[in-house]
Amino acid sequence: FNMLQFSVLLSLYYKESPLFLSQSLQSLFSQTFLPSEVILVKDGPLNNDLERVISEFQRQYSLLKTISLPTNQGLGRALNEGLKHCSYELVARMDTDDIAKSDRFQKQVEIFSQYPDVDVCSAWIDEFEDKVTNVISTRKLPETHEEIALYAKKRCPLNHPVVMFKKSAVIAAGGYLHFPLFEDYYLWVRMLMNGARFYNIQESLLYFRFSPDMFKRRGGWKYAMDETRFQRFLFKRQFISFPELVKNVGVRFCVRLMSNSLRTFIYKKLLRK
């Protein structure tokens, strides 16, 4: 396949900010290495402000194509639908409120050229509040396939908003599936078990928009139960052992049910570099 051509895949729903969407798209079209197409899935009806931003960018960039879903389907289903419309083997993921660093695509395409056996390439991300100059933490992840496979038994081993992957390897593992909050982790585990090869670039290639709300969403009884269900799936698929299941669920349950301020402290100080 042609290394120099790739698709970018985004999913958007009505609650997103028009300003953030504009900044995100601007970062895509300001790359040192431009995509061949950008596929934006409208996950259900959008408001006029979001539609206006999309129209403005489509006037400027003919490579921005939209796919409309009649109702909100959730991230996994929306991305799976979008993937069908990606024309190229290499596909880069992006969220509609994050900002890609200008050399992101160039550095990722170089990895695929250099290591033909790599199926998924991610990188670190800088988590920022309000402005990209205000980086509060960097989510660092291990580099090699072996380290990544081991890390995946404890935590999600890739930063989803900054991945680039081979479409065929994702489809071979069953594609994105509906598993609220864990769509990406669920996919990486299935890909690892399917023999896909992973690599993490050891520098940040994206600014990830961070809000105190994020930690609120990662707490509470429902999140704890969803997470337990996911861990049980990992055990059933023999991806983790029974002692690993007990340890993972025990640690996570405590974090999900503690106060928001304490959980925020743990994420910011203990789980980030």
Phi, psi and omega in degrees: 000161183277114180297334189275356179244133179206158178257155169245135183242123178231153174233138186228138172229170195299339183278354183289159181272129178301322179296314181296320179300316180299315180295321180295310180296322179301319181293330178290321184269007177246022183283153175291338180227108190276146176292162178275334176201154175236119181257114180250116179269123174273105184276080184093172181299143180249167176274170185298324182296318178293317179299324180296316179299315180300314181300318180300314181290325179293329176295323182276325187231107183291344181279359175272114182243144180244147175239127182254127174260136185297327179226163179292121186255344187095157189303311184303311182292321180296316180293323179296320178294316180298323181300325179299333184265358178282123187279343189245157182292323178271129180230128176257136177265150178205145174262154188279009175233007179258167183234117181282139173289151193299335182255014183307303186294321180302313183292325180286319178298323178300321179297315180295326177291318184286321184237087185299340182276352179287132179256331181223130178233122176240193182201182174280165175227144174266121179269124184235156175243130178067293183236151181295343177285346182256069179278125183258338177196163177237127178270103182264143181225156183297157189273306191276162181303316183297316179295319181296316180299322179289315180299325183297341179287340181253315185216167178299125191271357181227151172272104187304318184294351184234022179277152166229135184219166173274123183305319183298324181290324178292315181294322180299332180268004177105001178071187175289136177237157182288112176207080190315132179079343184232021182308315185287311180303316179303316179293315183298320180296314180296324178291318177301317181289342180266001176093009179291151181253137186242154175208137175245121174294135187271047172203161181279131180241008184206144172264119183259123183287126192242137176218152178304332178302329184304319182285329176299316180294336182267020179231176176098165186296318184296316180298318180300319181290318178300318182293321178297319178299319180294317179297323178294324176297316179300321179291315180300323180280004180061029176279327175234156180276171179297316177300324178293321177300310182299315181296312181300313182292317180302310181297313185294318182302316180300314183295320182293328187262358178280174182293155183300320183294321179291318179297319178300317179300314181299314180297312185290318189264326187257331185257004179234159178262000000 
